Amino acid sequence: MMRITSAISFGEAIRARRKELHYTQGFLSEFSGLSVSFISDLENGKKTAELEKAIYLANLLGLDLCLEGREHGS
């Protein structure tokens, strides 16, 4: 499990999973219908990436997104 704390760490997780699956950005673009530039921007931590598309791509790569509450003061 990877702790996501920023657009950068989210992008790193997406890139790592894509590479783990041996997918190129081009292949993922064709398969998902998302542009290569969107995938690249997301992987590079673009803060204004569309959330719905980012979640869709993560799910497509077999990543589940879960939010957990922290203990107060953490």
C-alpha positions as CSV (number, residue, x, y, z in Angstrom):
1,M,0.0,0.0,0.0
2,M,1.2,3.5,-0.8
3,R,0.3,6.5,1.1
4,I,-0.9,9.3,-1.2
5,T,-0.2,12.8,0.1
6,S,0.0,14.9,-3.0
7,A,-0.6,15.0,-6.8
8,I,3.1,13.9,-7.1
9,S,2.7,10.8,-5.0
10,F,-0.6,9.9,-6.8
11,G,1.2,10.2,-10.1
12,E,4.1,8.1,-8.9
13,A,1.7,5.4,-7.9
14,I,0.0,5.5,-11.3
15,R,3.4,5.3,-13.1
16,A,4.7,2.5,-11.0
17,R,1.6,0.4,-11.6
18,R,1.6,1.1,-15.3
19,K,5.2,0.0,-15.5
20,E,4.6,-3.0,-13.3
21,L,2.0,-4.1,-15.9
22,H,4.4,-3.4,-18.7
23,Y,2.0,-0.9,-20.4
24,T,3.3,2.1,-22.3
25,Q,1.5,5.4,-22.1
26,G,0.5,4.9,-25.7
27,F,-1.1,1.5,-25.1
28,L,-2.9,2.8,-22.0
29,S,-4.1,5.8,-24.0
30,E,-5.6,3.6,-26.7
31,F,-7.1,1.2,-24.1
32,S,-8.6,3.9,-21.9
33,G,-9.6,6.5,-24.4
34,L,-7.6,9.1,-22.4
35,S,-4.9,11.1,-24.1
36,V,-1.2,10.4,-23.7
37,S,-0.8,14.0,-22.6
38,F,-3.3,13.5,-19.8
39,I,-1.6,10.3,-18.6
40,S,1.8,12.0,-18.7
41,D,0.5,15.0,-16.8
42,L,-1.1,12.8,-14.2
43,E,2.1,10.7,-13.8
44,N,4.1,14.0,-13.4
45,G,1.8,15.2,-10.6
46,K,-0.2,17.9,-12.4
47,K,-2.3,19.4,-9.7
48,T,-5.2,20.3,-12.0
49,A,-5.8,16.8,-13.5
50,E,-9.4,15.9,-13.6
51,L,-10.3,13.8,-10.6
52,E,-12.9,11.6,-12.4
53,K,-10.4,10.7,-15.1
54,A,-7.7,10.1,-12.5
55,I,-9.9,7.7,-10.5
56,Y,-11.0,5.9,-13.7
57,L,-7.4,5.4,-14.7
58,A,-6.3,4.1,-11.3
59,N,-9.2,1.7,-11.3
60,L,-8.4,0.6,-14.9
61,L,-4.9,-0.2,-13.7
62,G,-6.3,-2.4,-10.9
63,L,-5.7,0.1,-8.1
64,D,-8.4,0.6,-5.4
65,L,-8.7,4.1,-3.9
66,C,-9.6,4.1,-0.2
67,L,-9.8,7.0,2.3
68,E,-9.1,6.4,5.9
69,G,-9.5,8.7,8.9
70,R,-6.4,9.4,10.9
71,E,-6.3,9.7,14.6
72,H,-6.6,13.2,15.8
73,G,-3.2,15.0,15.8
74,S,-1.6,12.6,13.3
